[in-house]
Each structure stands twice: as C-alpha cells, then as structure tokens.
Amino acid sequence: MDKKSIDRVCKNIYRRFPALKNKRPKVSSHGENRYLLIFSGSGKTPDGKTITNTVRVVASEEGRIIKSSMSR
C-alpha cells in the first residue's frame, strides 16, 4: 500500500474519530489487495481515567475503506 492510499484512509478516519488525529496506523497485509490498518489512541473519561481506543480498518490497495470497527 503506497503513502497516497494510506493518507486517503487516514483522512477519512480522522474525520470520523477526531481523537485519533495525527496518529499513524500500523499497516499489514490482509489477503489479496487488502490491508489492515490499526489506529491506537487514548482519551480521558469524565472521572479522569485514561481509556485506550483502537480502530481497525480493512482497506483496498487504492485506499477505499471496506470495513472498520472500534474497540475501547
């Protein structure tokens, strides 16, 4: 996956999840012409505790998002 495609996916994820802004994903191959991008970030709960957010994205080689999921 080239930098242009990764930037395209990142732009969409940053729009949907502002807390992950400027976090670079870990990229790995996920089958033929598909890639898995994992974004990790953290935030604060109202009572001051830290919570870790992880967003997993399956994207095509062209940078089109096929599937995304979030866990806390």
BAFI-3210 file (N, C-alpha, C; in Angstrom, 3 decimals, decimal comma, padded with zeros to 6 digits):
// residues 72
n [1|2|3|4|5|6|7|8|9|10|11|12|13|14|15|16|17|18|19|20|21|22|23|24|25|26|27|28|29|30|31|32|33|34|35|36|37|38|39|40|41|42|43|44|45|46|47|48|49|50|51|52|53|54|55|56|57|58|59|60|61|62|63|64|65|66|67|68|69|70|71|72]
n.u [000,861|000,642|001,890|000,097|-002,399|-002,619|-002,710|-005,154|-006,983|-006,424|-007,301|-010,103|-010,596|-009,659|-011,568|-013,878|-013,136|-012,031|-010,324|-008,192|-006,580|-003,715|-002,421|-000,491|-001,146|-000,619|000,315|-000,623|-000,618|-003,659|-004,801|-005,484|-004,879|-005,866|-005,635|-004,811|-005,274|-004,316|-005,274|-004,324|-005,166|-005,642|-007,811|-009,568|-011,794|-014,879|-014,454|-011,727|-010,077|-007,919|-008,593|-008,156|-008,402|-009,016|-008,970|-009,789|-009,201|-010,102|-008,887|-008,858|-006,305|-006,244|-007,017|-009,630|-012,066|-013,163|-014,164|-014,673|-013,954|-014,361|-012,875|-012,916]
n.v [-001,174|002,136|005,443|007,490|006,196|005,351|007,835|008,725|006,955|007,596|010,268|009,983|008,474|010,203|012,178|010,854|009,965|012,091|012,063|010,500|011,951|012,734|010,384|007,741|004,826|001,257|-000,820|-003,718|-006,603|-008,021|-010,326|-010,760|-007,864|-006,325|-004,476|-004,198|-001,702|-000,364|001,838|003,482|005,116|007,349|008,525|010,637|009,796|011,086|010,932|011,130|008,967|007,087|005,970|003,557|003,671|001,770|001,510|-000,500|-000,983|-002,235|-001,958|-001,271|-001,643|000,741|002,585|002,686|002,369|-000,635|-001,965|-001,086|-001,003|-000,321|-000,422|-000,196]
n.w [000,000|-000,908|000,097|-000,593|-000,681|001,976|003,265|002,294|003,511|006,182|006,321|006,132|008,473|010,493|010,275|011,123|013,665|015,684|017,926|017,254|015,643|013,759|014,470|013,386|011,489|012,052|009,512|007,761|005,617|004,467|003,150|-000,394|-002,184|-000,101|002,941|006,408|008,700|011,737|014,128|017,076|020,068|022,886|025,476|027,848|030,457|031,916|034,693|034,924|034,317|032,129|028,867|026,340|022,860|019,984|016,535|013,891|010,504|007,395|004,249|000,703|-001,835|-003,180|-001,308|-000,458|002,007|003,302|005,528|008,933|012,437|015,952|019,148|022,688]
ca.u [000,000|001,500|001,638|-001,089|-003,570|-002,675|-003,174|-006,581|-007,696|-006,237|-008,155|-011,460|-010,632|-009,519|-012,848|-014,839|-012,624|-011,093|-009,349|-007,054|-005,931|-002,249|-001,883|-000,196|-001,559|000,237|-000,244|-000,208|-001,377|-004,841|-005,335|-005,113|-005,272|-006,486|-004,683|-005,353|-004,653|-004,732|-005,037|-004,461|-005,121|-006,188|-008,590|-009,910|-013,200|-015,285|-013,897|-010,283|-009,326|-007,489|-009,176|-007,468|-009,273|-008,375|-009,806|-009,258|-009,752|-009,702|-008,961|-008,328|-004,988|-006,449|-007,328|-011,071|-012,370|-014,108|-014,780|-013,975|-014,536|-013,700|-012,983|-012,443]
ca.v [000,000|003,312|006,537|008,222|005,419|005,406|009,182|008,789|006,265|008,387|011,452|009,560|008,045|011,385|012,883|010,095|009,802|013,210|011,765|009,806|012,863|012,698|009,079|006,957|003,439|000,122|-001,386|-005,080|-007,215|-008,737|-011,011|-010,240|-006,478|-005,714|-004,155|-003,916|-000,548|-000,293|003,129|003,427|006,408|007,315|009,694|010,713|009,672|012,205|010,832|011,333|007,772|007,004|004,867|003,337|003,415|001,126|001,443|-001,412|-000,656|-003,039|-001,064|-001,787|-001,113|002,108|003,458|002,687|001,644|-001,730|-002,267|-000,512|-001,293|000,388|-001,030|000,657]
ca.w [000,000|-001,010|001,036|-001,030|-000,259|003,438|003,608|001,959|004,589|007,402|006,242|006,472|009,874|011,331|010,228|011,932|015,022|015,906|018,986|016,649|014,704|013,672|014,848|012,192|011,694|011,742|008,281|007,429|004,535|004,956|001,983|-001,706|-002,462|001,077|004,003|007,729|009,337|013,132|014,758|018,525|020,736|024,231|025,863|029,265|030,817|032,778|036,048|034,866|033,960|030,735|028,109|025,074|021,719|018,847|015,346|012,876|009,196|006,252|003,090|-000,560|-002,206|-003,658|-000,184|-000,199|003,232|003,109|006,808|010,085|013,744|017,032|020,458|023,784]
c.u [000,901|001,039|000,362|-002,372|-003,731|-003,190|-004,666|-007,424|-007,610|-007,158|-009,596|-011,582|-010,521|-010,822|-013,878|-014,444|-011,592|-010,042|-008,105|-006,260|-004,412|-001,622|-001,668|-000,546|-000,428|-000,424|000,296|-001,109|-002,507|-005,522|-004,896|-005,708|-006,027|-005,427|-005,429|-004,567|-005,199|-004,285|-005,235|-004,321|-005,675|-006,922|-008,896|-011,411|-013,577|-014,727|-012,363|-009,457|-008,982|-008,106|-008,456|-008,495|-008,454|-009,374|-009,087|-009,965|-009,205|-009,934|-008,391|-006,972|-005,076|-006,787|-008,815|-011,338|-013,453|-014,876|-013,983|-014,709|-013,711|-013,897|-012,419|-011,893]
c.v [001,229|004,431|007,301|007,511|005,442|006,765|009,344|008,123|007,081|009,601|011,106|009,165|009,246|012,184|012,180|009,986|010,892|012,943|011,078|010,679|012,802|011,418|008,280|005,499|002,444|-000,581|-002,793|-005,620|-008,045|-009,428|-010,336|-008,860|-005,818|-005,520|-003,851|-002,761|-000,467|001,044|002,961|004,828|006,267|008,615|009,628|010,533|010,845|012,143|010,860|010,113|007,788|005,778|004,780|003,009|002,795|001,055|000,551|-001,121|-001,644|-002,159|-001,746|-001,137|000,337|003,085|003,565|001,821|000,608|-001,974|-001,567|-000,885|-000,597|-000,390|-000,064|-000,185]
c.w [000,000|-000,067|000,687|-000,573|001,257|003,887|003,338|003,048|005,879|007,433|006,638|007,946|010,805|011,368|011,135|013,396|015,308|016,979|018,432|015,688|014,871|014,220|013,567|012,455|011,473|010,566|008,072|006,327|005,126|003,782|000,699|-001,937|-001,315|002,150|005,286|008,322|010,753|013,705|016,257|019,097|022,137|024,514|027,346|029,435|031,704|034,198|036,071|034,519|032,476|030,087|026,764|023,994|020,602|017,703|014,338|011,568|008,168|005,030|001,854|-000,837|-002,666|-002,531|000,113|001,030|002,950|004,400|007,908|011,360|014,813|018,324|021,489|024,887]
res [m|d|k|k|s|i|d|r|v|c|k|n|i|y|r|r|f|p|a|l|k|n|k|r|p|k|v|s|s|h|g|e|n|r|y|l|l|i|f|s|g|s|g|k|t|p|d|g|k|t|i|t|n|t|v|r|v|v|a|s|e|e|g|r|i|i|k|s|s|m|s|r]
***
